[in-house]
């Protein structure tokens, strides 16, 4: 039996789950998410938790069982307490400003870089060099944070660019000069 898949997903206060065919709808105070169920995986709401079961014990079903449970647990956590990802902008003159439905970045290019904020995601700029991406969908939050980081990845000599707050950049030595 899958070690992760067999664990029940407990539902916090204010979160409700409805099983509808091949999908699970998770509603909470921070939003609503629709989580797909792979073929052969069934879900039952029992008391204050959701239990997932699989049809048989072959290798693919075991893998899907654990994956479906992890995705459901991420959705439950996302609708009760939002997922967040913090980014740090380093470099002289590098900054970010939220203007309407766009984030405007000054990243050392000859022009400002505009990034449209996707639906279901909130981007806040506390300081000019600290960007926080938050939302209920963990995959979407990670994807948006990765797209923002890809606008100007940190370079290995001075470390200038956009990086995750917990990311460590290994710096190269560079030229020594005579």
N, C-alpha and C positions, 0 to 999 in steps of 0.2 A: 504494500500500500504506500502511496505517496506520503512523505512526511509532511509536506506543506499542504497538499490538497485535502488531507483528512481533517485538518484543523478547522473548526467553525469560525466564521467571520462574525464577531460580535458587533451589534448595532448600537452606536451611542444614542443618547437622548436626542430626539428630533429627527432622526434618520429613518426613513421607511424604504422598504424594498418590495418590488412587485416582479414576479417571474411571469414573463409573457413569451411562451414558445422558446425561440432560440436567442432570447435577450433578457437581460435583467435591468429594470429601471430603478435607479437609486436616487431618492429625493432627500434633500437636506436643506438646512438654512442657507447654505452658500451656493446652491444651484441644483440642477438635475443632470444626471449622466446616464447614458444608455450603454451598458456593457454587453457585448456579444458573448454567447455561450457556444463553444465549439461542439461539433457533432459528437454524440456519445456521452456528453457531460450533462447531468441534470442538477437542478438546484431546488432546495426546499427551505422555506422559512419556518424555523422552529423556535418559538418564544422570542427571545431577543437576539437571535443569531441566524445566520444563513449557513447551511451545510451543502457542500457540493459532493456529488457521487459520480462514478464513472461506470460505463456499461460493462467493460471487461478489463482484463489485466495486461493487455499487450503494451509494448514499449511506448507507442505513440499516444495511447490513451492516458498512460501514467504521466507523460510529459504535459499533455494538454490539461490534465487535472490540476497539477500544481500551478501552471500558468494562469488558468481561469480563476483559481482562488486568489492568486497574487493580484491580478487585475481588478477583481471585485474588491479586495481589501484596499487597494489604492483609490478606487472610486468612493468607497465608504469614508475613508479618511479625507478625501478631497472635498466632499460635500459638507463635512462637518467642520473641518479646519483646512483652509486653503494650502496648496503646495506653493512653495516659494523657492526662487533661485536668485542669488545675488551675484551681480557682476561688478567688477572694478575697472575703471578706465584710468590708465596711466600714460602720461606723456604731457609735455608742455603744450598748452593750448587745446588739449583734448577735453571735450565735455559733451554732455547730453542735456536736452531740454524737451519736455513733453509739450506739444502744441496740438490741441484738438485730438484727432485720432491718429496722429503720427508722432514719432520720436525723431528729433533732429539731432544728429551726431556731427560734431566737428572733430575729425580724426586725422588732420594733417593733409588731407587731400585739397585740391584747388576749389572744391565745392562741398557744401554740406551734404551729408548722407541722410535721406529720409527713410524711416522704417515704419510701415503701416502697422498699427496695433490690431491683431486678429480678434475676432469675436470670442468672448469668454475669457480673455486674458486682460489683466490690468498691469500696466507698467508705471512705476513711480520712480522719480529721480529725487532722492532725498538731498544729496549734495550734487554738485555738477558732475562728480566723478563716480557716483555710486548709483547703479541701476538695479531695481528689484522687479523681477517678473513673478507674478502670482496668478493663480487660477485653480479651478477645481480639478481639471484634467491633468494628471501628472505627465503624461506623454506630450501633451501640447505645451506645457510649461517648459519642459526640457528641450523641445524642438525650437521654440521661440528663443530661448536663451542661447542655444547653439547657433541659430541664425544671426543673432546679434553679435556673438563672439566672432563669427566668421567675417563680419564687416571689416575688422582689423585685428587679426590674431596677434598675440604677443610675440614680438621678435626676440631672438635668443641673445642679442648683444647688449641692449639696454633695457629690455623688458617692456618697451612701449607697446601699447595696444589694449585690447579688451580681454580680460581674463575673469574666470570664476574667482570668487573671494577665497575659496579654500584651495585654489590651484597653485602649485609650486612650479616656477619656471627655472629650469637649469640654464644658467647663463654661460655663454662661451667666452673664451678669453679675448679673442680679437687679435689685431696686429700689435706686435711689440715695439717696432720702430728701433732704429739704430742709434 
